[in-house]
């Protein structure tokens, strides 16, 4: 295993062979998180390696392409209903693809707030509340 110098802390455990492993796991439809777990590294470390090692970043990009192909092939092969005749379960296919590849398959909804006749809103303040924020003491 290669011990790449790390400017702070212990030496990196990054190994260039992880690139081949990432691509092979991508061919099995594994997500980036699954790939990192399979090579025994945490998500934060794996993402840091992706930034520090261009070959690892490229391997993860290649793996993502194979991952999508694997899932599309699965959709084509198994999301078929065949009670009376073979037909694609489009609802299941659409939802699974949108969940797996949201940038490519999800529907986008754009909402705009306007006043009367499309004019800008006047005198309206919009604030967003963090649902995880602690409530102030009484």
Secondary structure, DSSP 8 states (H G I E B T S, - for coil): ------SSSS-----THHHHHHHHHHTTT--HHHHHHHTT--HHHHHHHHHH-HHHHHHHHHHHHHHHHHHHHHHHHH-EE-SSS-EE-HHHHHHHHHHH-HHHH----------GGG----S-------TTS-----
